Amino acid sequence: MSNITPFQGESPDNFNTRCLCVLVLDTSYSMEGGPIDELNKGLLGFGDFLKSKNSTRFSVETSIISFNSDIECVQEPALVDEMQTTNGFPLKVAGTTKLVDGVRAAIKKVEDRKQWYRNNGIAYYRPWIVLITDGFPDKDQDTEGLANEIKIANKGKHFAFLPMGVEGADPSFLSKIATPEFPPLPIDWQSFQNVFKWLSNSLDKVSQSAEGEVVQFDAVKDFTRTGWGGGDFTQTTI
């Protein structure tokens, strides 16, 4: 049986160890106005941060999945210089909050990309899935099932899951799907650019870490509303 992945026609330009980050972003109507505007500015800044260091420019791959009433992959996994502008940018608000479907799409994207790495002989760090939301999942969403999937994946170190809640997010739901490594992080939408700066710096540290090394991340006080003060966990090359 041949290994067929959604990236089968893609050939790597370099074989640096990859650190994949999939952003799962809430674009439901409740993000209208300031929050979606600042989120778009933050994404632009994120690209600039990644370009500013060779360690992230040639190792960190980013994918972006938006969710409202629909799920859309607006950026396939790519190094910053290989990203292509699509009709998905700038992000626009619409519809409700199919959050569980969005995270599941990210999980599938992670597994597909890891298979591509293996097929091409590329080493990789444990991928990150970063969820940013300001609301409650739609009532038909399988929240219990998602929580179980993330728990199992975390135990197997399939990916690291970082849930972030803008004001209006449901803390009890985020706690349910979170892992002990990264409790829900309450963030200020007016500080989205600082969120992405922290994320870029964190991925930079991971991309320069050795196997088994504990990575100490920067404090998160520049963009949090209350609560969690950072954390560290072991990133290993798989």
C-alpha positions in Angstrom: 0.0 0.0 0.0 1.4 3.4 -0.9 1.5 6.2 1.5 -0.8 8.9 0.0 -1.2 12.1 1.9 -2.8 15.5 0.9 0.8 16.8 0.4 2.0 14.1 -2.0 2.9 16.5 -4.7 5.0 18.7 -2.4 8.8 18.2 -2.2 10.8 19.7 0.7 13.3 22.4 -0.1 15.2 21.8 3.1 15.4 19.0 5.6 15.6 21.0 8.8 13.8 19.5 11.8 10.2 20.9 11.6 8.1 22.4 14.3 4.5 22.6 13.1 2.0 25.0 14.6 -1.7 24.8 13.7 -3.7 27.8 14.6 -7.4 27.1 15.2 -9.2 30.5 15.1 -12.7 31.4 16.0 -14.3 33.6 13.3 -17.9 33.5 14.5 -20.0 36.6 14.6 -19.1 37.2 18.3 -15.5 38.1 17.1 -16.8 41.0 15.0 -15.2 44.4 15.2 -12.1 44.9 17.3 -11.3 41.3 18.0 -11.2 40.1 14.4 -9.3 43.3 13.4 -6.7 42.7 16.0 -6.5 39.0 15.2 -5.7 39.8 11.6 -3.0 42.3 12.7 -1.6 39.7 15.1 -1.3 37.2 12.2 0.6 39.6 10.1 3.0 40.3 13.0 3.4 36.5 13.5 4.7 36.2 10.0 7.2 39.0 10.6 8.3 37.4 13.8 8.9 34.1 12.1 10.9 35.7 9.3 13.1 37.6 11.8 15.1 34.5 12.9 16.6 31.7 10.8 15.7 29.2 13.5 12.0 29.9 12.9 12.2 30.9 9.3 13.5 27.6 8.1 12.0 25.2 10.7 8.5 26.5 11.9 5.6 25.5 9.7 2.3 27.2 10.3 -1.2 26.1 9.3 -4.4 28.2 9.9 -7.9 26.7 10.3 -10.8 29.0 10.9 -14.2 28.0 12.3 -17.6 29.5 12.4 -20.6 27.7 10.9 -18.0 26.3 8.5 -14.5 24.9 8.8 -11.9 26.3 6.4 -8.2 25.7 6.1 -7.0 29.1 5.1 -3.3 28.2 5.2 -1.9 24.8 4.5 1.3 23.9 6.6 4.2 25.9 5.2 7.3 27.7 6.2 6.8 31.5 6.4 8.5 32.2 3.0 6.3 29.6 1.3 2.9 30.8 2.5 0.6 31.9 -0.3 -2.1 34.6 0.1 -5.6 33.1 -0.3 -9.1 34.5 -0.3 -9.2 33.5 3.4 -7.3 36.6 4.4 -8.0 38.8 6.0 -10.2 36.6 8.2 -13.8 37.6 8.2 -16.6 36.8 10.7 -19.7 34.7 10.0 -22.0 32.3 11.6 -21.9 30.3 14.8 -19.2 28.3 16.6 -18.3 24.8 15.4 -15.3 24.7 17.6 -15.1 20.9 18.0 -15.1 20.4 14.3 -12.4 23.1 13.9 -10.1 21.4 16.5 -10.7 18.0 14.9 -9.7 19.4 11.5 -6.5 20.6 13.1 -5.8 17.2 14.6 -6.2 15.6 11.2 -4.0 18.2 9.6 -1.3 17.4 12.2 -1.4 13.7 11.5 -1.4 14.2 7.8 1.6 16.5 8.0 3.5 14.1 10.3 3.0 11.4 7.7 4.4 13.7 5.0 7.5 14.3 7.2 8.0 10.6 7.6 7.6 10.0 3.9 10.3 12.6 3.2 12.7 11.7 5.9 12.2 14.9 7.8 12.5 14.9 11.6 10.0 16.9 13.6 9.2 18.2 17.1 5.8 17.5 18.7 3.4 19.7 16.8 1.4 22.5 18.5 -2.3 23.1 18.1 -3.3 26.6 19.4 -7.0 27.3 19.9 -8.2 30.9 20.2 -11.9 31.3 20.9 -14.3 33.8 22.5 -17.4 31.7 22.8 -19.3 28.5 23.5 -19.3 25.6 21.1 -22.6 25.0 19.3 -24.9 22.7 21.2 -24.5 19.9 18.6 -20.7 19.8 19.0 -19.3 16.6 20.6 -17.3 18.2 23.4 -17.0 15.0 25.5 -15.6 13.1 22.5 -13.1 15.9 21.7 -11.9 16.0 25.4 -11.3 12.3 25.2 -9.4 12.5 21.9 -7.1 15.3 23.2 -6.5 13.3 26.5 -5.4 10.2 24.5 -3.3 12.2 22.1 -1.6 14.1 24.9 -0.7 10.8 26.6 0.9 9.6 23.4 2.6 13.0 22.8 1.0 13.3 19.4 0.7 17.1 19.8 0.7 19.8 22.4 -2.7 21.5 22.8 -2.8 25.2 23.9 -6.4 26.5 24.4 -6.7 30.3 24.7 -9.9 32.1 25.7 -10.8 35.7 24.8 -13.3 37.3 27.0 -16.6 35.5 26.5 -15.1 32.1 26.2 -16.4 29.3 28.4 -13.7 28.5 31.0 -15.4 25.3 32.1 -15.4 23.9 28.5 -11.8 25.0 27.9 -10.8 23.3 31.2 -12.5 20.1 30.0 -10.5 19.9 26.8 -7.2 21.2 28.2 -4.3 19.1 29.3 -2.2 19.5 32.5 0.7 21.0 30.6 -1.3 23.9 29.3 -4.4 25.0 31.4 -6.7 27.4 29.6 -5.1 30.7 29.0 -7.4 33.8 29.4 -6.1 36.3 26.9 -6.9 40.0 26.0 -7.9 40.5 22.4 -6.4 43.9 22.5 -3.0 42.2 23.0 -3.2 39.7 20.1 0.1 41.0 18.7 1.7 40.1 22.0 0.1 36.7 21.9 1.7 36.0 18.6 5.0 37.4 19.6 5.0 35.0 22.6 4.1 32.2 20.4 6.9 33.0 17.9 9.4 33.2 20.7 8.2 29.9 22.2 8.4 28.1 18.8 11.9 29.6 18.4 13.0 28.0 21.7 11.5 24.7 20.7 13.2 24.8 17.3 16.6 25.2 19.0 16.0 22.6 21.7 17.7 19.2 22.0 15.9 16.0 22.4 14.6 15.5 25.9 15.4 19.2 26.8 12.8 21.0 29.0 11.9 24.3 27.3 11.2 27.2 29.6 8.8 29.6 28.0 8.5 33.4 28.6 5.9 34.8 31.0 2.5 35.5 29.5 1.7 38.6 31.5 1.8 40.9 28.5 -1.4 39.5 27.0 -3.3 37.6 29.7 -6.4 38.9 31.5 -5.9 36.8 34.7 -4.6 33.4 35.7 -2.0 31.1 34.2 1.6 32.4 34.4 3.3 30.2 31.8 4.6 26.7 31.8 7.2 24.3 30.5 7.1 20.9 29.0 9.4 18.5 27.2 9.6 18.7 23.4 11.2 15.6 21.8 12.1 14.9 18.2 9.8 12.1 17.1 
